[in-house]
Structure formats: C-alpha cells, structure tokens
Amino acid sequence: NNLAEKNLYEFIDPSNVNEVKEKITQIQLWFEEKEFDRMPLEDYQSRTNELKDIMLPAVKRMEYYRNSIDSLVALKNRAVELQNKYTNKVDPKILAHLTKFIQKIDDVQNTMKYKDVNFSIEKNKSALNILAKNFESMSQKK
C-alpha cells in the first residue's frame, strides 16, 4: 500500500477501516479477474460507483482537514499562549475552562479526520479573544 492510500485510511472511522479495505480489495480483485473479459459497461460503472461511494466521504474529510488544520493549530497555540501568560495571574477555576477548551481542540483535531465535527473556528476564535480581554482585566485587578 502506498503512502496516499495509507493516509486516506486515516480519514475513515477506525472501527470501519478493515471493512472498507476489504470492500476495496474485492473491487480491485474483480477488476483484475475481469481484465480480459468483455463485460457490459454497466458492470464496470457499477464497480466504479461502489468505489466512489466508499472513498468519497474520506476524500472530502481529508480536504476539509487539510483546509482547517492550520487554523485549528493556530487557535490551540493562542489558547496555550493565554494559559501560560495568565497562570498564577487569574483564578485557577477560570483558567481550568481554558484547559478544557484546549482539550476540546485536541479532540476535534483527532476526531475530524474520520468523523464530521461541529466546530466553528471563527466562533471559537472570537470567544478566545473575549476571554483574553477578560483575563487581561482580571490580571490587572489582582
């Protein structure tokens, strides 16, 4: 298996990877077995469509992930930066929310490879900016 194929499997739910590999192998074998046979065009189209149906969701997730990952990493880095800056400067209970937020970003980053995740980078970026302003004002009061 080549690298692109290996990477593609990262974008399939881990509980389904073996099943997907098996289906793809069956389709590949069918094409190999029928290589020199004259089959009706519909048979080839049917197998090709099966392959597309299997792989299209993974390809879409791969594209979405590649288009989102830089923004997600930047959001996490900003959150970690705030956490480091305001540790011992604001109430630890409030800072704990930031820790949970960082964990949520990690979870989204891992899960979005193989599952659709409802996470708006822009909304969370705005929320983080508001939190940064609140931390700044809280740290000045101490």
C-alpha positions as CSV (number, residue, x, y, z in Angstrom):
1,N,0.0,0.0,0.0
2,N,1.3,3.4,-0.9
3,L,1.5,6.5,1.2
4,A,-1.6,8.2,-0.2
5,E,-3.6,5.1,0.4
6,K,-2.3,4.8,4.0
7,N,-3.2,8.5,4.6
8,L,-6.6,8.0,3.1
9,Y,-7.4,5.3,5.6
10,E,-6.7,7.8,8.5
11,F,-9.9,9.6,7.3
12,I,-12.1,6.6,7.8
13,D,-13.6,5.8,11.1
14,P,-11.2,3.3,12.7
15,S,-14.0,0.9,13.5
16,N,-14.7,0.7,9.7
17,V,-11.2,0.6,8.2
18,N,-10.9,-3.1,7.9
19,E,-14.4,-3.4,6.3
20,V,-13.5,-0.6,3.8
21,K,-10.2,-2.2,3.0
22,E,-11.9,-5.5,2.4
23,K,-14.5,-3.9,0.1
24,I,-11.8,-2.1,-1.9
25,T,-9.8,-5.3,-2.2
26,Q,-12.9,-7.1,-3.5
27,I,-13.4,-4.4,-6.1
28,Q,-9.7,-4.5,-7.1
29,L,-9.8,-8.2,-7.5
30,W,-13.0,-8.1,-9.6
31,F,-11.3,-5.6,-12.0
32,E,-8.2,-7.9,-12.1
33,E,-10.3,-11.0,-12.7
34,K,-12.3,-9.3,-15.4
35,E,-9.4,-7.5,-17.0
36,F,-9.6,-9.5,-20.3
37,D,-13.3,-10.3,-20.2
38,R,-15.8,-8.3,-22.2
39,M,-18.3,-7.3,-19.5
40,P,-21.3,-5.0,-20.0
41,L,-20.3,-1.4,-19.4
42,E,-22.9,-1.2,-16.6
43,D,-20.9,-3.8,-14.6
44,Y,-17.7,-1.6,-14.8
45,Q,-19.7,1.5,-13.9
46,S,-21.3,-0.2,-11.0
47,R,-18.0,-1.3,-9.5
48,T,-16.5,2.2,-10.1
49,N,-19.5,3.8,-8.4
50,E,-19.1,1.4,-5.5
51,L,-15.5,2.5,-5.1
52,K,-16.5,6.2,-5.3
53,D,-19.2,5.7,-2.7
54,I,-16.7,4.1,-0.4
55,M,-14.0,6.7,-0.8
56,L,-15.7,10.0,-1.5
57,P,-16.6,10.7,2.2
58,A,-12.9,10.1,3.2
59,V,-11.6,12.3,0.4
60,K,-14.0,15.1,1.4
61,R,-12.9,14.8,5.1
62,M,-9.2,14.8,4.0
63,E,-9.8,18.0,2.1
64,Y,-11.7,19.6,4.9
65,Y,-9.0,18.6,7.4
66,R,-6.2,19.9,5.3
67,N,-8.1,23.2,4.8
68,S,-8.9,23.5,8.5
69,I,-5.8,22.2,10.4
70,D,-3.7,25.3,10.2
71,S,-6.4,27.5,11.7
72,L,-7.2,24.9,14.3
73,V,-3.5,24.7,15.3
74,A,-3.3,28.5,15.5
75,L,-6.3,28.5,17.7
76,K,-4.8,26.0,20.1
77,N,-1.5,27.8,20.1
78,R,-3.3,31.0,21.1
79,A,-5.1,29.2,23.9
80,V,-1.9,27.7,25.2
81,E,-0.2,31.1,25.0
82,L,-3.1,32.6,27.1
83,Q,-2.8,29.7,29.5
84,N,0.9,30.2,30.0
85,K,0.6,34.0,30.3
86,Y,-2.2,34.0,32.9
87,T,-1.2,31.0,35.0
88,N,-0.9,32.4,38.6
89,K,-2.5,35.7,37.5
90,V,-6.1,34.7,37.3
91,D,-8.4,32.4,39.4
92,P,-7.3,28.8,38.7
93,K,-11.0,27.8,38.4
94,I,-11.4,30.2,35.5
95,L,-8.2,29.0,33.9
96,A,-9.5,25.5,34.1
97,H,-12.0,26.4,31.4
98,L,-9.2,27.3,29.1
99,T,-7.6,23.9,29.8
100,K,-10.9,22.2,28.9
101,F,-11.0,24.3,25.7
102,I,-7.5,23.2,24.7
103,Q,-8.6,19.6,25.3
104,K,-11.6,20.1,23.1
105,I,-9.4,21.4,20.3
106,D,-7.2,18.3,20.6
107,D,-10.3,16.1,20.5
108,V,-11.6,18.0,17.4
109,Q,-8.2,17.7,15.7
110,N,-8.1,14.0,16.2
111,T,-11.8,13.2,15.5
112,M,-12.3,15.4,12.5
113,K,-10.1,13.1,10.5
114,Y,-12.7,10.4,10.4
115,K,-15.9,12.0,11.6
116,D,-17.8,15.2,10.8
117,V,-17.4,17.5,13.8
118,N,-19.5,20.6,14.5
119,F,-16.8,23.1,15.5
120,S,-16.7,26.7,14.2
121,I,-13.1,28.0,14.2
122,E,-14.3,31.6,13.8
123,K,-16.8,31.4,16.7
124,N,-14.2,29.8,18.9
125,K,-11.6,32.4,17.8
126,S,-14.0,35.2,18.8
127,A,-14.7,33.5,22.1
128,L,-11.0,33.2,22.8
129,N,-10.4,36.9,22.0
130,I,-13.1,37.8,24.5
131,L,-11.6,35.5,27.1
132,A,-8.1,37.1,26.5
133,K,-9.6,40.5,27.2
134,N,-11.3,39.3,30.4
135,F,-8.1,37.6,31.6
136,E,-6.2,40.9,31.0
137,S,-8.7,42.9,33.0
138,M,-8.8,40.2,35.8
139,S,-5.0,40.1,36.0
140,Q,-4.8,43.9,36.4
141,K,-7.2,43.7,39.4
142,K,-5.0,41.3,41.3
